Amino acid sequence: MIQLPGLIDPHVHLREPGATHKEDFDSGTSAALAGGVTIVLAMPNTKPPIFDADTLDLALNAAKQKARCDYGQYVGAGPDNSDWTSHKAESDRAAGLKMYLDSTFGELRLDDMTLWSPHFANWPKDLPIVAHSESRSMAAAILFAAIHDRPVHIAHISLKEEVLLIKAAKERGIKVTCEVCPHHLFLSKDDIPAISHGHPGRGEVRPRLATKEDVDALWKNMDVIDCFATDHAPHTISEKDSDNPPPGFPGLETFLPLILTAVHDGRLTMDDVIAKLHTNTKRIFNLPEQPATWVEVDENAQYEIKASEQFTRCNWTPFEGWKVRGRVRKVVLRGKTAFEDGKILAEPGYGKNIRFFN
């Protein structure tokens, strides 16, 4: 058995409000605990999106009632909410600001760069800006970080050109950090037929699965990658198999075993695991200490990933049948056993908002 600090996932979609048939704060934080994750940071592209005081209240009230692990809630940048000095009540309660620079949604639409600058200028510098940006828009986000001399965190990088650009930016002192998702480390577009089982929608994810050359570049530049994040994006199997499949993979419960399997295979070290699943994430997102919190893992346990054994509501995984090592046996959260031997023991509402953590 090994003991790890509570893991942090800075990029999850818990589908509340608006799509709780896929996931909510109860089922999503149960999945988190089963995966050894004790803090989740929830994305704002819900229905309605989280972008002002009223919508932030919707999400945080649901989390207060339902969350079984600790949590934070992002607010989304939009064309009309960039005066964060006037919106201090929202910024103080938020995990960070999410800017959708490629895919945009309703009130979170940022369809020209003149809308970016006020957010970069006004968002508090001790709180992160997280950019959904790919390739050229990512380069633009890094330029904005340099112009405004403030940190920016790039979500879910997947391409060789992206990791090399971030490497060059870091070498020049630009305040940029980045995350990579397990599905972009362990899958390429060549794996889509195996994932799909005759249903192409099961291979749909954003950013898309890339080439083997891109995957190899991520592994070769692991020192550039600050943290791992799941981009846990649950959709039901019927939605994934429909004529209009939504993009996204679930990931909270496959997160740690995939990474620990890479440790067993010599591709990562345990120091990498602690740095990229806890220490670096805590620093980047300015997160509090969780006292008396730890995860007990049987690093030698070997088993097959099965969606039928998971807590996520979506009931599927792209890693179905994968043989992995490392099973979470116990999670202690703030002195209380929250998960043990396959059972969720933390009650709904036990989780705390990390921005009011005292």
C-alpha positions in Angstrom: 0.0 0.0 0.0 1.1 3.6 -0.7 -0.3 6.8 0.7 -0.9 9.8 -1.5 -2.1 13.3 -0.7 -5.7 14.1 -1.8 -5.7 14.4 -5.5 -6.9 17.6 -7.3 -8.8 17.6 -10.6 -8.9 21.2 -11.9 -11.1 20.5 -14.9 -14.5 18.6 -14.5 -17.9 19.1 -15.9 -20.5 18.1 -13.3 -23.5 19.1 -15.5 -25.3 21.0 -12.8 -27.4 23.0 -13.4 -29.2 21.9 -16.6 -28.2 18.4 -17.4 -28.2 16.3 -14.2 -29.3 13.2 -16.1 -25.7 13.0 -17.1 -24.1 14.0 -13.8 -24.6 16.2 -10.8 -22.6 17.3 -7.8 -23.6 14.1 -5.9 -22.7 11.5 -8.5 -19.7 13.5 -9.8 -18.1 14.0 -6.4 -18.8 10.3 -5.6 -16.9 9.4 -8.7 -14.1 11.7 -7.6 -13.7 10.1 -4.2 -13.7 6.6 -5.9 -10.8 7.9 -8.0 -8.9 9.3 -5.0 -9.8 12.9 -5.9 -10.6 15.2 -2.9 -11.0 18.5 -4.8 -12.8 19.1 -8.0 -13.1 22.4 -9.9 -16.3 22.6 -12.0 -16.5 24.2 -15.4 -19.1 26.9 -16.1 -20.6 25.9 -19.5 -23.7 24.5 -17.9 -27.4 25.3 -18.8 -27.6 28.2 -17.9 -23.9 29.0 -17.9 -22.2 30.3 -14.8 -21.3 33.9 -15.5 -22.9 36.2 -12.9 -24.1 36.3 -9.3 -27.4 34.5 -9.9 -26.0 31.6 -11.9 -23.1 31.2 -9.5 -25.6 31.0 -6.7 -27.4 28.2 -8.6 -24.2 26.1 -8.8 -22.8 26.8 -5.4 -26.2 26.1 -3.7 -26.4 22.8 -5.4 -22.8 21.9 -4.5 -23.4 22.9 -0.9 -26.3 20.5 -0.6 -24.8 17.6 -2.7 -21.0 17.6 -2.9 -19.3 14.8 -1.1 -15.7 16.0 -1.7 -14.4 19.6 -1.7 -15.1 21.7 -4.7 -14.7 25.0 -6.5 -16.8 26.5 -9.3 -15.4 28.5 -12.2 -17.2 31.5 -13.6 -17.2 32.0 -17.4 -15.9 35.0 -19.2 -18.4 36.7 -21.5 -18.8 39.9 -23.5 -20.6 41.7 -20.8 -19.1 40.7 -17.5 -15.4 41.8 -17.8 -15.5 44.5 -15.1 -14.4 42.2 -12.3 -13.8 45.1 -10.0 -17.6 45.5 -10.0 -18.2 41.8 -9.9 -15.8 41.2 -6.9 -18.5 39.2 -5.1 -18.4 36.6 -7.9 -14.6 36.6 -8.3 -14.1 36.1 -4.6 -16.3 33.0 -4.6 -15.0 31.4 -7.9 -12.3 28.8 -8.4 -11.1 30.8 -11.4 -12.2 32.4 -14.7 -12.8 30.2 -17.7 -12.3 31.8 -21.1 -13.6 29.8 -24.1 -11.5 31.1 -27.0 -12.4 28.4 -29.5 -15.8 26.8 -28.6 -18.1 29.5 -27.4 -21.5 29.2 -25.8 -24.3 31.8 -25.5 -23.4 34.2 -22.7 -19.8 32.9 -22.7 -19.3 34.0 -26.3 -16.0 35.7 -26.9 -15.9 36.0 -30.7 -13.3 38.7 -31.1 -10.1 39.5 -29.3 -11.2 43.0 -28.2 -13.4 41.1 -25.7 -10.4 39.3 -24.2 -8.3 42.3 -22.9 -10.7 43.5 -20.2 -10.8 40.0 -18.6 -7.0 39.7 -18.7 -6.7 43.2 -17.2 -9.4 43.0 -14.5 -9.5 39.4 -13.3 -7.6 39.2 -9.9 -4.0 38.1 -10.5 -4.0 35.7 -7.5 -6.8 33.7 -9.2 -6.3 31.7 -12.4 -7.5 32.4 -15.9 -8.0 29.1 -17.6 -8.2 29.2 -21.4 -9.9 26.7 -23.7 -7.7 27.4 -26.6 -6.2 25.3 -29.4 -3.1 26.0 -31.5 -3.4 29.6 -32.9 -5.9 30.8 -30.2 -3.6 29.3 -27.6 -0.7 31.3 -29.0 -2.9 34.4 -28.8 -3.7 33.6 -25.2 -0.1 33.3 -24.3 0.6 36.7 -26.0 -2.2 38.3 -23.9 -0.6 36.8 -20.8 2.7 38.4 -21.8 1.1 41.8 -22.6 -0.8 41.9 -19.3 2.0 40.3 -17.3 -0.3 37.8 -15.6 -0.6 34.0 -15.4 -2.7 32.0 -17.8 -3.4 28.3 -17.6 -3.9 26.4 -20.8 -6.5 23.6 -20.6 -6.2 20.2 -22.1 -3.2 20.5 -24.5 -3.1 17.7 -27.0 -0.7 18.6 -29.9 3.1 18.6 -30.5 3.0 22.2 -31.7 1.2 23.3 -28.5 3.6 21.7 -26.0 6.6 23.1 -27.9 5.1 26.6 -27.9 4.4 26.4 -24.2 8.0 25.2 -23.6 9.3 28.2 -25.6 7.1 30.6 -23.7 8.2 29.3 -20.3 11.8 29.6 -21.4 11.2 33.3 -22.0 9.6 33.8 -18.6 6.0 34.1 -19.7 3.6 33.1 -17.0 1.9 30.2 -18.6 1.1 26.8 -17.2 -0.7 23.8 -18.8 -2.5 20.6 -18.2 -2.9 17.4 -20.2 -5.7 14.8 -19.9 -5.1 11.1 -19.7 -7.1 10.4 -22.9 -4.6 12.6 -24.8 -1.7 10.7 -23.2 -3.0 7.2 -23.7 -5.2 7.4 -26.8 -4.6 8.6 -30.4 -7.0 9.0 -33.3 -6.0 5.5 -34.4 -7.8 4.1 -31.3 -11.2 5.5 -32.2 -12.4 2.3 -33.9 -11.6 0.3 -30.7 -13.3 2.9 -28.5 -16.4 3.2 -30.8 -17.6 -0.4 -31.0 -19.4 0.6 -34.2 -20.6 3.9 -32.7 -18.3 6.7 -34.0 -19.7 9.2 -31.5 -17.9 7.4 -28.6 -14.7 8.7 -30.1 -15.9 12.4 -30.1 -14.0 14.6 -27.7 -12.6 18.2 -27.7 -9.8 18.7 -28.3 -10.0 15.7 -30.7 -7.7 12.7 -30.2 -4.5 13.5 -32.1 -1.8 11.6 -33.9 0.7 9.2 -32.4 3.3 11.8 -33.1 1.4 14.3 -31.0 1.0 11.7 -28.2 4.7 10.9 -28.3 5.6 14.6 -28.1 3.5 15.0 -24.9 5.4 12.2 -23.2 8.8 13.5 -24.4 8.0 16.9 -23.0 6.5 15.8 -19.7 8.6 18.4 -17.8 6.7 21.1 -19.6 3.3 19.8 -18.4 2.4 21.2 -15.0 -0.5 19.1 -14.1 -3.0 16.4 -15.2 -6.7 17.0 -15.4 -9.5 14.7 -16.6 -11.8 17.1 -18.4 -14.4 14.7 -17.0 -17.2 15.3 -19.5 -20.0 12.7 -18.9 -22.7 12.1 -21.5 -25.0 9.1 -21.5 -24.3 6.2 -23.8 -27.5 6.8 -25.7 -26.4 10.4 -26.3 -22.9 9.3 -27.5 -24.5 6.7 -29.8 -27.0 9.2 -31.3 -26.9 10.9 -34.7 -25.6 14.1 -33.0 -23.1 12.8 -30.4 -21.8 15.4 -27.9 -18.1 15.5 -27.4 -16.5 14.4 -24.2 -15.2 11.5 -22.1 -15.8 10.6 -18.4 -12.5 10.3 -16.5 -12.6 10.8 -12.8 -12.5 7.1 -11.9 -9.9 6.1 -14.5 -7.6 9.0 -13.8 -5.3 7.5 -11.1 -5.1 3.9 -12.3 -4.0 5.0 -15.8 -1.3 7.2 -14.3 -0.2 4.5 -11.9 0.0 2.0 -14.7 2.4 4.5 -16.5 4.4 4.5 -13.3 4.6 0.7 -13.3 5.7 0.8 -16.9 8.5 3.3 -16.1 7.0 6.3 -18.0 6.3 8.3 -14.9 7.6 8.4 -11.3 5.7 8.7 -8.1 7.2 12.2 -7.7 5.5 13.0 -11.0 2.2 11.7 -9.7 2.3 13.9 -6.5 3.5 17.0 -8.4 1.0 16.8 -11.3 -2.0 15.5 -9.4 -1.5 17.6 -6.2 1.4 20.0 -5.6 1.5 21.9 -8.8 -2.3 22.1 -9.1 -2.6 23.4 -5.6 0.0 26.2 -6.4 -1.5 27.2 -9.8 -5.0 27.4 -8.5 -4.2 28.9 -5.1 -5.9 26.2 -3.2 -6.0 25.7 0.5 -4.5 22.9 2.5 -6.9 20.0 3.3 -6.0 19.0 6.8 -5.9 15.2 7.7 -6.6 14.3 4.0 -4.9 11.3 2.3 -5.5 8.5 -0.2 -4.5 4.9 0.4 -3.8 3.0 -2.8 -2.9 -0.7 -3.5 -0.4 0.0 -6.2 0.0 -3.7 -7.1 -3.7 -4.4 -7.6 -4.4 -5.4 -11.2 -7.9 -5.3 -12.7 -9.9 -4.3 -15.8 -11.7 -1.0 -16.0 -15.5 -1.6 -16.1 -18.1 1.2 -16.5 -20.6 -1.0 -14.6 -18.5 -0.6 -11.5 -18.2 3.2 -11.6 -20.2 5.9 -9.8 -20.4 8.3 -12.7 -24.0 8.5 -14.0 -23.0 8.3 -17.7 -22.4 4.5 -17.6 -19.6 4.2 -20.1 -15.8 4.8 -20.5 -13.4 4.9 -23.5 -11.1 2.7 -21.4 -13.5 -0.2 -21.0 -11.6 -3.5 -20.6 -8.2 -1.8 -20.1 -5.9 -3.7 -17.7 -4.5 -1.3 -15.1 -2.7 -1.2 -11.8 -3.5 0.7 -8.7 -6.8 0.6 -6.9 -8.0 3.2 -4.4 -8.7 1.5 -1.1 -9.5 4.4 1.2 -9.9 8.1 1.1 -9.7 10.2 4.3 -11.0 13.8 3.8 -10.5 16.2 6.6 -10.2 13.4 9.1 -13.3 11.5 8.0 -13.2 8.3 6.0 -15.0 9.4 2.8 -14.5 6.2 0.7 -13.4 2.7 1.6 -13.3 -0.6 -0.4 -15.7 0.5 -3.1 -18.2 2.3 -0.8 -18.9 6.1 -0.6 -19.1 7.0 3.0 -19.1 10.8 2.9 -22.6 12.2 3.0 -24.0 14.7 0.4 -23.0 18.2 1.6 -19.8 17.1 3.4 -17.7 18.8 0.7 -16.6 22.4 1.3 -16.2 25.3 -1.1 -12.4 25.8 -1.4 -12.9 29.6 -1.5 -14.5 29.5 2.0 -12.3 26.9 3.5 -11.8 27.6 7.2 
